[in-house]
Amino acid sequence: MTSRRGMALLIVVALLGVLAMAAGMTALATRVSAASAFASLERVELRTAIETAVARTAVKLADEEARWIADGRLYETEAGDVRLRIRAVAEPARFDLNSGNVETLAALLEALNVPPLAARRIAGAVSDWRDGDDVSGDNGAEAAAYRAANRPSPGNRPFIAVEEFRQVLGVDAAIYAAAEPYLTLHGTEAVAGRYAPPRLIRAAGLPAGDARRILAARSNNSDLPETTDSAQFDPAQPSAYAIFVEAEAGSGARLSREIIISLPGSEGLYDTLSRHSHVFGYADFLEPEPEP
């Protein structure tokens, strides 16, 4: 009899343990579900804030009375509880893979610590990629060179995405990561140096004195100085802009986007040309480098 009672007690204890475990798992699942729902809601809030930032930036870029300067300088604002860091860059101030002067590209790559000979060869390969023939230009590369390197042939056509730069002969992952923020498909033959990212200012051929005055104006949030830059950009004319937005919620959750727009839009204030997700801090390439 005692043995039976002991067995029954063990069964009851085991059953209570199972019920307690089930209750704990249910509570945990509820907490996980609630946390997941909160995270999803927070992400929606961040995305909405970014869209608000882009619309606000488009309005400011089109404002003739108090126009934001599209040279990568920092503008900070808020949307609800979300803090926003916004930088706008006129696309003519980045290097255009399809029409840009390849000497400027070579100078940019050197500024990004690519050895001079490798920089010239990559620039030549870009020139050969975007032409329609199979004849190698100066320091260039056509199909035979790509085959020798066991790589797919060059496009022999305009670039259709900045990501194709990674396929150019001589470009490795490190070079692509360093150069990609400076590249566009919405620019012009010559880089508009007054609005360009810091490392592109000198690559575009502006004198050192002009470069210093331009960067000082950005740091002080003052008007851009006049320069000897031959490639002028008129913000009153239709153009494309890259808008870099970093959004941070009160909880610390963060989201970063690059959205390229054209102003004016075909049926509204602006048209969206492309969207890219980035790690937080991606837009740091727009920050002036500290003086040595």
C-alpha positions in Angstrom: 0.0 0.0 0.0 2.8 2.4 1.0 4.5 1.6 -2.3 1.4 2.5 -4.3 1.0 5.8 -2.4 4.6 6.7 -3.0 4.2 5.9 -6.7 1.0 8.0 -6.9 2.8 10.9 -5.2 5.7 10.7 -7.7 3.2 10.8 -10.5 1.5 13.8 -9.1 4.8 15.6 -8.6 5.9 14.7 -12.1 2.5 16.0 -13.5 2.9 19.2 -11.6 6.4 19.6 -13.0 5.1 19.1 -16.5 2.3 21.6 -16.0 4.8 24.1 -14.5 7.1 23.7 -17.5 4.2 24.1 -19.9 3.1 27.2 -18.2 6.7 28.6 -18.3 7.0 27.8 -22.0 3.7 29.5 -22.6 4.8 32.6 -20.7 8.1 32.6 -22.6 6.4 32.2 -25.9 4.1 35.1 -25.0 7.1 37.3 -24.0 8.9 36.4 -27.2 5.8 37.1 -29.3 5.3 40.4 -27.6 9.0 41.4 -28.1 8.8 40.4 -31.7 5.7 42.4 -32.3 7.3 45.4 -30.6 10.4 45.1 -32.7 8.3 44.9 -35.8 6.3 47.9 -34.8 9.5 49.8 -34.0 11.0 48.9 -37.4 7.8 50.3 -39.1 8.2 53.4 -37.1 11.8 53.8 -38.2 10.9 53.2 -41.9 8.1 55.7 -41.7 10.5 58.3 -40.1 12.9 57.7 -43.0 10.3 58.3 -45.6 9.2 61.4 -43.7 12.9 62.6 -43.7 13.2 62.0 -47.5 10.0 64.0 -48.2 11.2 66.8 -45.9 14.6 66.9 -47.6 13.0 67.0 -51.0 11.0 70.1 -49.9 14.1 71.7 -48.5 16.1 71.0 -51.6 13.4 72.7 -53.7 13.0 75.7 -51.4 14.4 78.7 -53.2 14.3 80.9 -50.0 16.0 78.5 -47.6 17.4 75.7 -49.7 19.4 72.9 -48.1 22.8 72.6 -49.6 23.3 69.1 -51.2 27.0 68.7 -50.4 26.8 66.0 -47.7 26.6 68.4 -44.8 24.7 67.1 -41.8 21.1 68.1 -41.0 19.5 66.8 -37.9 15.8 66.7 -37.0 13.1 64.4 -35.4 10.0 62.6 -36.4 8.0 61.7 -33.3 10.4 59.9 -31.0 12.9 59.1 -33.8 16.1 61.1 -34.2 17.1 61.7 -37.8 20.5 62.5 -39.3 20.2 63.5 -42.9 22.8 64.2 -45.6 21.9 65.0 -49.2 24.4 64.9 -52.0 23.8 66.1 -55.6 24.5 63.1 -57.9 26.6 65.3 -60.2 29.0 65.5 -57.2 29.7 61.8 -57.4 31.6 59.9 -60.1 29.4 58.7 -62.9 30.5 55.2 -64.1 29.0 55.7 -67.5 30.1 59.3 -68.4 32.7 60.3 -65.8 36.3 61.2 -66.8 38.3 58.1 -65.9 41.3 60.2 -64.9 39.1 61.5 -62.0 38.3 57.9 -61.1 42.0 57.0 -61.0 42.7 60.0 -58.8 39.8 58.9 -56.5 41.1 55.4 -56.2 44.6 56.6 -55.3 43.0 58.8 -52.6 41.4 55.6 -51.4 44.9 54.0 -51.0 44.8 52.0 -54.2 48.3 51.9 -55.7 48.7 54.3 -58.7 49.3 51.6 -61.3 46.4 49.5 -60.1 44.2 52.7 -60.0 45.0 53.6 -63.6 44.4 50.0 -64.8 41.0 49.9 -63.1 40.1 53.3 -64.6 41.1 52.0 -68.0 39.1 48.8 -67.5 36.0 51.0 -66.6 36.5 52.9 -69.9 36.7 49.6 -71.8 33.7 48.1 -70.0 31.4 51.0 -71.1 32.5 51.2 -74.7 31.0 48.9 -77.4 34.2 47.4 -78.9 36.7 44.7 -77.9 39.8 46.8 -78.4 41.7 47.6 -75.2 42.4 51.2 -74.5 45.2 52.7 -72.5 45.7 50.6 -69.3 42.4 49.0 -70.3 41.1 45.4 -70.4 38.8 43.6 -72.8 37.5 40.0 -73.0 41.0 38.4 -73.4 42.3 39.9 -70.2 39.1 38.8 -68.4 39.5 35.3 -69.7 43.1 35.1 -68.6 42.0 36.2 -65.1 39.2 33.6 -65.2 36.5 36.2 -64.9 33.3 36.9 -66.9 33.7 39.2 -69.9 33.2 43.0 -69.6 29.9 44.4 -70.4 30.9 46.5 -73.5 27.9 48.6 -72.7 26.9 51.2 -70.1 26.8 50.1 -66.5 23.3 49.2 -65.4 24.0 49.3 -61.7 26.8 50.6 -59.5 27.2 47.0 -58.2 28.7 46.0 -61.6 31.8 48.0 -60.7 32.7 44.9 -58.6 33.0 42.9 -61.8 35.6 45.2 -63.4 39.0 43.7 -63.8 41.3 44.7 -60.9 38.5 45.5 -58.5 38.4 43.3 -55.4 36.1 43.3 -52.4 38.1 45.9 -50.5 38.4 48.3 -53.4 34.7 48.0 -54.2 33.7 48.7 -50.6 35.9 51.8 -50.5 34.9 53.2 -53.8 31.2 52.3 -54.0 29.9 55.3 -51.9 31.5 57.7 -54.4 29.9 56.1 -57.5 26.6 56.8 -59.3 24.8 56.4 -62.6 23.1 59.7 -62.4 26.0 62.1 -62.6 27.8 64.0 -65.4 31.2 63.8 -67.2 32.9 66.1 -64.7 32.4 65.9 -61.0 30.9 69.1 -59.4 33.7 69.5 -56.9 32.0 72.1 -54.7 29.4 69.6 -53.7 31.5 66.4 -53.8 32.5 64.1 -50.9 35.9 65.2 -49.4 38.1 62.7 -51.2 36.5 63.5 -54.5 37.0 67.2 -54.2 40.8 67.0 -54.8 40.3 64.1 -57.3 38.1 66.4 -59.3 41.0 68.8 -59.7 40.1 71.6 -57.3 43.1 73.4 -55.7 44.0 72.6 -52.1 42.9 76.2 -51.0 39.5 75.8 -52.6 39.1 72.4 -51.0 39.8 73.7 -47.5 37.4 76.6 -48.0 34.6 74.2 -49.2 35.1 71.8 -46.2 35.2 74.7 -43.8 31.9 76.0 -45.1 30.3 72.6 -44.6 31.6 72.3 -41.1 30.3 75.8 -40.2 27.0 75.2 -42.1 27.6 78.4 -44.1 27.2 79.2 -47.8 29.6 77.5 -50.3 32.5 79.7 -51.4 33.0 80.5 -55.1 35.7 78.4 -56.6 37.6 77.8 -59.9 35.7 74.5 -60.4 34.8 74.2 -64.0 32.0 71.7 -63.4 29.2 73.9 -62.0 26.1 72.5 -60.4 22.9 74.6 -60.3 20.5 73.4 -57.6 17.7 75.4 -59.3 17.8 73.0 -62.3 16.4 69.4 -62.4 18.8 66.9 -60.9 19.1 63.7 -59.0 20.1 63.5 -55.3 21.3 60.8 -53.0 19.7 61.2 -49.5 21.4 59.4 -46.7 19.2 59.0 -43.6 20.1 57.5 -40.3 17.2 56.9 -37.9 17.4 56.1 -34.2 14.5 55.3 -31.9 14.5 56.1 -28.2 15.2 52.4 -27.5 18.4 52.5 -29.4 17.0 50.7 -32.5 18.6 52.1 -35.6 18.0 52.0 -39.4 20.1 53.5 -42.2 19.0 54.1 -45.8 20.3 55.7 -49.0 17.4 56.8 -51.2 18.1 58.4 -54.6 15.5 60.8 -55.9 15.0 63.1 -58.9 13.7 66.7 -58.5 11.2 67.7 -59.7 9.1 64.5 -60.0 7.1 63.5 -63.1 3.8 63.8 -61.2 4.8 65.2 -57.8 7.5 66.8 -55.8 10.0 64.0 -56.5 10.5 60.6 -58.0 12.3 57.8 -56.2 15.0 56.2 -58.4 16.5 53.6 -56.0 16.7 52.5 -52.4 19.6 50.9 -50.6 20.0 49.5 -47.1 23.2 50.3 -45.3 24.9 49.7 -42.0 24.6 52.6 -39.5 27.6 54.9 -40.2 27.8 54.2 -43.9 27.5 58.0 -44.6 30.7 58.7 -42.7 32.5 59.0 -46.1 30.9 62.4 -46.3 32.7 63.6 -43.1 35.8 65.8 -43.6 38.9 63.9 -42.7 40.8 65.4 -39.7 43.7 67.6 -40.4 47.1 65.8 -40.2 
